[in-house]
Amino acid sequence: MQCELCGAEIKGYPKRVRIEGAELQVCLQCSKYGKEVQQTRAPVSKAIAPGKPAAHPTIRPRRDVFDLIKGEIVEGYNERIRSARMQKGWSQKDLAMAIKERVLLIKKIEKGDLIPEDAVRKKIEQVLEISLLDIGVEETKVKGKGQVATTLGDLISLKKSEK
């Protein structure tokens, strides 16, 4: 599990603290920034038949936001968005209307004050036909019936056949 404040891997049990009104599960180092919150436990029913063991509730792992991210957002994402928008001849208002978001959000993203969430990022990428993620080797995309883009494996086999 990762610390919800700094992103470091938590060794052992996480601390549950309240920082600025939000309850977070953090590492030991980050726990000093908030006030520790008492963990609430589910009440155990006392109406258990004699001789039967108490049923333990199933514990599900919490979803970690960092596990859902598939790549890093590129450095200079704001410039990339601005230039793609201007190439289309759109204003910030036009882009906001195209992705059904507020103009203020677009302004903050283009200033670099705000990193777009996944849903907003995907809409921007689709409308402006750009990529904002740096995922190393790009995934193969099917272009049409039977047409596939060149992959890294194709390049390797091409190099071997040239020798």
N, C-alpha and C positions, 0 to 999 in steps of 0.2 A: 504494500500500500504506500502511496505517496502522500507527503505532507500537502495539505490543501493551501498552505500559505507560501512555502518556498519551493515546493516540488521535489524535495529530497526524499529518498527512499526511507521509510520509517522502519527502524529495527525495534522489535518488541511491540508493545502495545501503544497505540496513538493516544495522545491526550486530547480531551474534548474541552475546548476553551471558547469563551465568548469574546469576540473582538468587534468593537463598533456595532454591537447588536446582532452579529452573525455568529452562529455556532459552527465551528470548524474542527476537524480532526487534524491535529498538527503534531510535528515531531517535538522532542524534548526541548530543543533549542528555541523553537518558535513559541512554545507554551508561555514563555515569560512576557509575551506581548499582549496577553489577554488574561481574563479571569477564568480559572478552571470551573467547569460546569459539572455538577454531580450527575453521574450516569444514572438514568432511570432504568429500573429492572421491571420486567413484566411480572405482575402479581401471580403468585402460584396458587392455584385453586386448592382449597383444603378439603374439597369434597372428592377425595380419591378413595376408591374402593380399597378396603384392607387387603394387603398381600400383593397389590399391583404396584409396579414401579411408576413413579411420576414421569409423565411424558415431557421430554425436553423440546422446546420449540426449535424449529429448524433455523439455523443461522445462515443467512444469505450474505455473500460478500457484497460490499457496497460498490456501486459503479464508480469507477475512477475516470474523471474527465480526461486525464492525460493519456489513458489507454485508447480513447476514441480518435485522437489526433493521428493522422496518417502521414503527415509531413510537416515541415517547418514552413511558415509563411516567409516568402522571399524578403530580403532586405530591400528597401526602396519600393515596397508594395504601393505606397501612396502615389509615388511618381508614375508608376506603371498604370495605375488606375486613371490618374489625371490625363496622361498622354493618350491612352486608349479612348477616353471619353472625348477629348478634344479632336482626335482624328475622325471621330464620327460626327463632329460638329455639334455635340450636345452640351447643354449647360448642366450644372449640378442638379437643377430642378428636373430636367429631362431624364437624367439617370435615375433620380429618386423615383420618378413616376414609373419608369420602365421596370424597376425592381420592387415597386410598391413599398417603399420605405420613406422615411422623412428626409428632407433636405439637410437638416442639421446633422444627421448621421453621416451623410455623404461628405459634408464639410469637414467633420471631425476625422473621418477616415483619410481624406485627401491631405489634411494637415499633418497626419501621422500621430494625432493624439489618441486614436482609437484603432485597435486591431479588430477587423471585422470578425464576427462570429461565423461559424461554419455555414449556417443557412444563408446569411447575407453574402459571405464570400462566394458561395456557389452561384447565387443569383448574379452577382457582379461578373464572375467569370463567364457565365453563360451569355449574358447580354452583351458584354464588351468583347467576347471571344478571346480572352486572355487566360493565363494560368498564374495564380498567386502562390502556389505551393512549390517548394523545392523538395522533391522526393527522390532526388538522384536520377536514376535511370527511369525514363518515362515508361508508363505501361503501354502495352500494345493496344491500339484501338482499331477496331474493324471499321474500315471506311465505307464499304459497300458490299455487294454480294461477291464473295470470294476475294476481295482485295484486303490485304492486311499490311499494316505499316512495317517498316524494317525494324527488326529487333536486334539486340546485342548479339544474340546467337547467330543471326544471319551474317553479321559483320565478321565474327570469329571464323565461321565456315568459309567465308569469302577470302579471308587472309590465308587460311590453310590451303585453299585451292590455288592461290597465286604462287605458292612456294614450289 
